[in-house]
Amino acid sequence: MVFTAVERRRVNFDKLTEYDTVVGSSNNLADILEKSVLHVLPHTKTIAIAIGASPNELFWLKERRRETARLAGRVQFRWYNDMSFEAILKDAASLPPDTAIYWQFLNVDAAGVAYEGAHALNRLSAAASRASAVMT
């Protein structure tokens, strides 16, 4: 079996057989933010991370918090995993200038409501009129 398009952290390598191969990738949110948001918008003071509350999203929340810890002195982070989507929209509408929103993924909000990605992203983008950027 060949596993492709999978993040290496989600692979249990000790369960693979000699006939299995993983063509995985790894990415680091701090690197992504430095090379995109903070490079293009160097005056960014706050980055809101749109991520949900499903078990998969909570796995990535832990990883993303760990990865971005080194940026804590440079920008403030707002994590949206513990809010309903309606509360996220309200918060996004009142974000201060020099704020960017990074759309990790939001499949299930903290209220347990499931959302389809593109529709939810479009609603968030429309609500975030004062934010510097909404990036995916």
Order of alpha helices (4+ residues) and beta strands (2+ residues): beta-beta-alpha-alpha-beta-alpha-beta-alpha-beta-alpha-beta
